[in-house]
Amino acid sequence: MVSADFSVHTGAVFTEAIGNDRLDRLSDYPFTRLANLLAPITPRANVSPIVLTVGEPQHTPPAIIDETLRANTAGWGKYPPVGGTPEFRAAAGDWLTRRYALPAGLFHADSSVLPLSGTREALFMLALLAVPSQKAGRQPAVLMPNPFYAPYEGAAVMAGAEPVFLSGTRETGFLPDLDALTPELLERTALFYLCTPANPQGVAASAAYLAKAIGLARQYGFVLAIDECYAEIWLDRPPVGALQVAAGLHHDGKQNGDPWANLMIFHSLSKRSSAAGLRSGFVAGDPALIGRFSRLRSYGCAGMPLPILAASTALWRDEAHVEENRTAYRAKFAAAEAELGGRYGYYRPDGGFFLWLEVGDGEEATRRLWAEGAVRVLPGAYLARSNPGEPNPGAAFIRVALVQDTDTVAQACASIVRILG
């Protein structure tokens, strides 16, 4: 018979043995925090809830998805290669070349594109590739915008790096201030995540800004991961891309060597094609990094199924549905702008589908909107962290995802004005 003392002791040892204490350093995921915040609140019974929290497009996915899946059912019976198909890589490469006006022959998709089952897993896994045990004799740093996409922080912590939160405020143009980065920090930087257009602020980095970031990555030897997943939802003009800037630097002779050195650029069909459930994207950039990333993913990830690769190939070759998508989002922003009337620091974003509204206290505003109007938004503080001596840069904001139909967006924005004043 096993004694109770022995059972308790071995249970504790077993728990310790399987636990990774790095996980305990992470805060709860933003939507877990939101659920806990609103759990005690019952909204008015006579109001239908409007959920504007998750950036999940609600547009009908293009018919080309079903058509292509049905035509490629034989592929479900085969293990897919991690590197995808030549057709997928060619479609992604051709799209990048068209979209960013890359010089003919400069971009080689077979060595510089890797398909992804959604970009979140790859953004997370990238830290396992990029973060060494030490950098410049110290703990490596992973830089990220603040507010940020939660997997950036999770990746940094689980890779053993120090996450460094670079606040993007109204004063910095809602992007990290690159001029404030010290040589001491840059020397131990292993990875820098940058999202453009930014989530949640919708600001797109300029060509000059991206050129500076690329220069720093090459000068200090770190990986620059550019998350461009919102780049195809824009209102007035297409945002400049990192590959576009890198090609210009190479052409002008301002950067020597491989034009894509140190760069990993992420794109997704989730927003561009309203196909979040397809879990399809790709990473493009430095061929040496792509090769190493492919090797890493061979150990930890399944390849994208062949029918999904075929559907994704078709989507990257079609632009008509993307323009329809943009037209629908422009209508939503017009409806929101008409209702908000410039309140809460409203500005017209460069891209994406979020409103970043300054309401004084984001948590309190979120509670009131749910209780009084059944409008569910996300407190900005849940997307950001406080730095020593600084307030949380998201504390005064709420993020509103304009993913519902235009009438519902207008109704929700009218409720925000009515409730918050």
C-alpha positions in Angstrom: 0.0 0.0 0.0 1.3 3.5 -0.9 1.2 5.9 2.0 -0.7 9.2 1.8 2.6 11.0 2.4 4.3 9.3 -0.5 1.4 10.0 -2.8 1.5 13.7 -2.0 5.2 13.9 -2.3 5.4 12.1 -5.7 2.5 14.2 -6.9 4.4 17.4 -6.1 7.5 16.1 -7.8 5.6 14.9 -10.9 3.9 18.4 -11.2 7.2 20.1 -10.9 8.8 17.8 -13.4 6.2 18.5 -16.2 5.8 22.2 -15.5 7.6 25.0 -17.3 7.8 28.0 -15.0 8.2 30.3 -18.0 4.5 29.8 -18.7 3.7 31.2 -15.3 5.3 34.5 -16.2 2.6 35.1 -18.8 -0.5 37.1 -18.1 -3.9 35.6 -19.0 -4.7 35.8 -22.6 -6.7 39.1 -23.4 -10.0 37.3 -24.1 -9.7 35.3 -20.9 -9.3 38.5 -19.0 -12.3 40.0 -20.8 -14.4 37.0 -20.0 -13.5 37.4 -16.3 -14.2 41.1 -16.4 -17.7 40.7 -17.9 -18.7 37.5 -16.2 -20.5 39.2 -13.3 -22.5 41.5 -15.6 -25.8 40.7 -17.2 -26.7 43.0 -20.0 -30.2 44.4 -20.5 -32.5 41.6 -21.6 -34.2 43.5 -24.4 -31.0 44.2 -26.3 -29.3 41.8 -28.7 -25.6 41.5 -28.0 -23.1 43.0 -30.5 -19.7 41.4 -30.3 -16.9 43.6 -31.5 -14.0 42.0 -29.7 -12.3 39.4 -31.8 -10.7 40.3 -35.1 -12.6 37.6 -36.9 -14.0 38.7 -40.3 -17.7 38.0 -40.8 -17.8 38.4 -44.6 -18.8 35.4 -46.6 -15.6 33.6 -47.7 -15.0 33.5 -51.5 -16.7 30.7 -53.4 -13.4 29.8 -54.9 -12.5 28.1 -51.6 -15.2 25.4 -51.8 -14.8 25.0 -55.5 -11.1 24.3 -55.2 -11.4 22.1 -52.2 -14.0 19.9 -54.0 -11.7 19.6 -57.0 -8.8 18.4 -54.8 -10.3 15.9 -52.5 -7.7 13.3 -53.4 -5.2 15.4 -51.5 -6.8 14.6 -48.1 -5.3 11.1 -48.2 -1.7 12.4 -48.5 0.8 13.8 -46.0 1.5 17.3 -47.1 5.1 18.5 -47.4 6.3 21.2 -44.9 7.4 23.4 -47.9 4.1 23.2 -49.6 3.7 22.9 -53.4 5.6 24.7 -56.1 2.2 26.1 -57.2 1.6 27.7 -53.8 5.1 29.1 -53.6 4.8 30.5 -57.1 1.4 32.1 -56.4 2.7 33.7 -53.2 5.8 34.9 -54.9 3.9 36.3 -57.9 1.5 38.1 -55.5 4.4 39.7 -53.5 6.1 40.8 -56.8 2.9 42.4 -58.1 1.7 43.9 -54.8 5.1 45.4 -53.9 6.4 46.1 -57.4 9.5 44.0 -56.8 12.1 44.1 -59.6 11.8 41.1 -61.9 14.0 38.2 -60.9 14.9 39.6 -57.5 12.5 37.4 -55.5 12.8 33.6 -55.7 9.8 32.0 -54.2 11.1 28.5 -54.0 13.9 29.5 -51.5 12.1 32.5 -49.9 8.5 31.3 -49.2 7.2 28.9 -46.6 3.5 28.1 -46.2 2.0 28.3 -42.8 -1.1 26.9 -41.1 -2.1 30.4 -40.0 0.6 33.0 -39.0 0.0 32.8 -35.2 1.8 29.5 -34.8 4.7 30.6 -37.0 5.1 34.0 -35.2 5.3 32.1 -32.0 7.7 29.4 -33.3 10.0 32.0 -34.8 11.4 32.9 -31.4 12.6 29.3 -31.1 14.6 29.8 -34.2 15.8 33.4 -33.6 16.6 33.5 -29.9 20.0 32.1 -28.8 20.9 31.2 -25.2 22.8 34.5 -24.9 23.3 37.5 -27.1 26.3 39.8 -26.4 26.9 37.8 -23.3 23.5 38.5 -21.8 19.9 37.4 -21.8 18.6 38.0 -25.3 15.9 40.6 -25.8 12.8 40.4 -28.0 11.4 43.8 -28.9 7.7 44.2 -29.7 5.2 47.1 -30.0 3.1 48.0 -27.0 0.1 47.3 -27.5 1.0 44.0 -29.1 -0.3 40.7 -30.4 -0.2 38.3 -27.5 1.8 35.5 -29.2 4.7 37.9 -29.5 5.1 38.0 -25.7 4.4 34.3 -25.3 7.1 33.5 -27.8 9.7 35.7 -26.2 9.0 34.3 -22.7 8.9 30.7 -23.7 12.1 31.1 -25.7 13.9 32.4 -22.6 14.2 36.0 -23.8 13.3 39.2 -22.1 10.2 40.7 -23.8 10.8 44.5 -24.2 7.6 46.5 -24.7 8.1 49.6 -27.0 5.1 51.8 -26.3 3.3 53.2 -29.4 1.4 56.2 -28.2 -0.2 59.2 -30.0 3.1 61.1 -29.4 5.1 58.4 -31.2 2.6 58.1 -34.1 1.3 54.8 -32.5 4.5 53.0 -33.5 7.6 52.2 -31.5 10.2 55.0 -31.4 13.2 53.5 -33.1 15.4 56.5 -32.2 14.8 55.7 -28.5 16.5 52.3 -28.8 19.9 52.3 -27.1 23.0 50.5 -28.5 23.1 48.4 -25.2 19.6 47.1 -25.9 20.1 46.6 -29.6 23.3 44.6 -29.0 21.4 41.9 -27.1 18.3 42.0 -29.3 17.6 38.7 -31.0 14.2 39.4 -32.5 12.0 42.4 -33.2 8.3 41.9 -33.9 6.7 44.8 -35.8 3.1 44.9 -37.0 2.1 47.2 -39.9 -0.6 48.3 -40.3 -0.6 48.1 -36.5 -3.0 46.0 -34.4 -4.9 47.8 -32.9 -4.1 51.3 -33.9 -4.2 50.8 -37.7 -1.1 53.0 -38.4 1.1 51.8 -41.3 4.9 52.3 -41.0 6.4 54.6 -43.7 9.1 53.5 -46.1 11.7 55.6 -44.1 10.6 53.9 -40.8 10.9 50.4 -42.3 14.3 51.3 -43.9 15.6 52.3 -40.4 14.3 49.1 -38.8 15.9 47.0 -41.5 19.2 48.9 -41.1 19.1 48.3 -37.4 18.4 44.5 -37.8 21.4 44.2 -40.1 23.7 46.4 -38.1 23.0 44.6 -34.8 22.4 41.1 -36.2 18.8 40.4 -35.2 15.7 39.0 -37.0 13.1 41.6 -38.0 9.7 39.9 -38.1 7.2 42.1 -40.0 3.6 41.1 -39.4 1.7 42.4 -42.4 -1.5 40.4 -41.9 -3.7 43.6 -42.2 -1.9 45.0 -45.2 -4.7 44.2 -47.7 -7.4 46.0 -45.7 -6.7 49.7 -46.4 -8.9 52.7 -46.9 -7.1 55.2 -49.0 -3.8 53.8 -50.3 -2.0 50.4 -50.0 0.6 50.4 -47.2 4.2 50.1 -48.1 5.7 46.7 -47.4 9.0 45.6 -45.9 10.1 43.6 -49.0 9.3 46.7 -51.1 11.6 48.8 -49.0 14.3 46.2 -48.8 14.3 45.9 -52.6 14.7 49.6 -52.9 17.6 49.6 -50.5 19.3 46.8 -52.5 18.7 48.6 -55.8 20.0 51.9 -54.5 23.2 50.2 -53.2 22.4 51.3 -49.6 22.5 47.6 -48.4 24.8 45.0 -49.7 24.4 41.2 -49.8 21.1 39.4 -49.9 18.2 41.9 -50.3 16.1 39.9 -47.8 18.7 39.4 -45.2 17.4 39.4 -41.6 13.8 39.7 -42.7 10.8 37.5 -42.1 7.6 38.8 -43.5 4.2 37.3 -42.6 1.0 37.3 -44.6 -2.3 35.6 -44.1 -5.6 34.8 -45.9 -7.6 35.3 -42.6 -8.2 39.0 -43.1 -7.4 39.4 -46.8 -9.9 36.7 -47.9 -12.2 36.5 -44.9 -10.9 32.9 -44.5 -9.9 32.7 -40.9 -11.0 29.0 -40.6 -8.8 28.0 -43.6 -5.7 28.6 -41.3 -3.5 29.6 -44.2 -0.7 32.1 -44.6 3.0 32.2 -45.5 6.3 33.7 -44.4 8.7 35.2 -46.9 12.2 36.6 -46.7 15.7 35.7 -45.9 16.4 32.3 -47.7 18.8 31.2 -45.0 16.2 31.9 -42.3 13.5 30.3 -44.3 15.6 27.1 -44.7 16.3 26.9 -41.0 12.6 27.6 -40.2 11.5 24.9 -42.5 13.8 22.5 -40.7 12.5 23.6 -37.3 8.9 23.2 -38.4 9.6 19.7 -39.6 10.0 18.7 -36.0 7.0 20.5 -34.5 4.3 21.2 -37.2 2.3 19.4 -39.7 2.3 20.7 -43.2 -0.7 22.5 -44.7 -3.0 19.9 -46.3 -2.9 19.7 -50.1 -6.5 20.7 -50.7 -6.0 23.8 -48.5 -2.7 24.6 -50.4 -4.7 24.4 -53.6 -7.5 26.7 -52.3 -4.8 29.1 -51.0 -3.0 29.1 -54.3 -6.3 30.2 -56.0 -6.9 32.9 -53.4 -3.5 34.4 -53.8 -4.1 34.6 -57.6 -7.4 36.3 -57.3 -7.8 40.1 -56.5 -11.5 40.6 -57.2 -12.7 39.2 -53.8 -10.0 41.3 -52.0 -11.3 44.6 -53.5 -14.9 43.6 -52.6 -13.6 43.1 -49.1 -12.0 46.5 -49.0 -15.2 48.1 -50.3 -17.2 46.5 -47.5 -14.8 47.7 -44.8 -14.7 51.3 -46.2 -18.5 51.3 -45.8 -18.2 50.2 -42.2 -15.6 52.9 -41.4 -17.8 55.5 -43.0 -20.8 54.4 -40.9 -18.6 54.4 -37.7 -17.2 57.9 -38.5 -20.7 59.3 -39.1 -21.9 58.0 -35.7 -18.8 58.9 -33.7 -18.4 62.4 -35.1 -14.8 62.7 -34.1 -15.3 61.7 -30.5 -12.8 59.7 -28.4 -9.8 60.8 -30.5 -11.2 59.1 -33.6 -8.9 59.1 -36.6 -9.1 57.3 -40.0 -6.6 54.4 -39.8 -4.3 53.5 -42.6 -5.3 49.8 -42.5 -6.9 47.0 -40.6 -10.5 47.0 -39.3 -10.1 48.3 -35.7 -11.1 51.5 -34.0 -8.8 52.5 -31.2 -10.9 54.8 -29.1 -9.7 56.9 -26.2 -12.4 56.7 -23.5 -10.5 57.6 -20.3 -10.8 54.2 -18.6 -11.0 51.3 -21.0 -12.0 48.7 -18.4 -14.8 50.9 -17.0 -16.0 51.8 -20.5 -16.1 48.1 -21.5 -18.2 47.2 -18.4 -20.6 50.0 -19.1 -21.0 49.2 -22.8 -21.8 45.6 -22.0 -24.1 46.3 -19.1 -26.1 49.2 -20.7 -25.9 48.3 -24.4 -24.8 44.7 -24.7 -21.9 46.0 -26.9 -18.8 43.9 -26.3 -15.4 45.5 -26.9 -11.9 44.9 -25.6 -10.1 47.1 -23.0 -6.9 48.4 -24.6 -5.0 47.7 -21.4 -5.4 43.9 -22.1 -3.3 44.3 -25.3 -0.4 46.2 -23.6 1.9 46.1 -20.6 3.1 48.8 -18.2 6.8 49.7 -18.3 8.5 51.0 -15.1 7.6 54.6 -14.5 5.1 54.6 -17.4 1.3 54.0 -17.5 -0.1 51.2 -19.5 -0.3 52.7 -23.1 -3.6 51.0 -23.7 -5.4 51.8 -20.4 -7.4 54.8 -21.7 -8.5 53.0 -24.9 -11.0 50.3 -26.1 -10.5 48.3 -29.3 -13.5 47.9 -31.5 -13.4 45.4 -34.3 -15.6 46.5 -37.3 -16.3 42.9 -38.4 -20.1 42.9 -38.3 -22.3 44.2 -41.1 -22.5 48.0 -41.7 -25.9 48.5 -40.0 -24.7 46.6 -36.9 -21.5 48.7 -36.8 -23.5 51.9 -37.0 -25.8 50.7 -34.3 -22.9 49.7 -32.0 -21.2 53.1 -32.5 -24.4 54.9 -31.8 -24.6 52.9 -28.6 -21.1 53.8 -27.7 -21.9 57.5 -28.0 -25.1 57.2 -26.1 -23.6 55.3 -23.2 -20.2 57.0 -22.9 -21.3 60.5 -23.9 
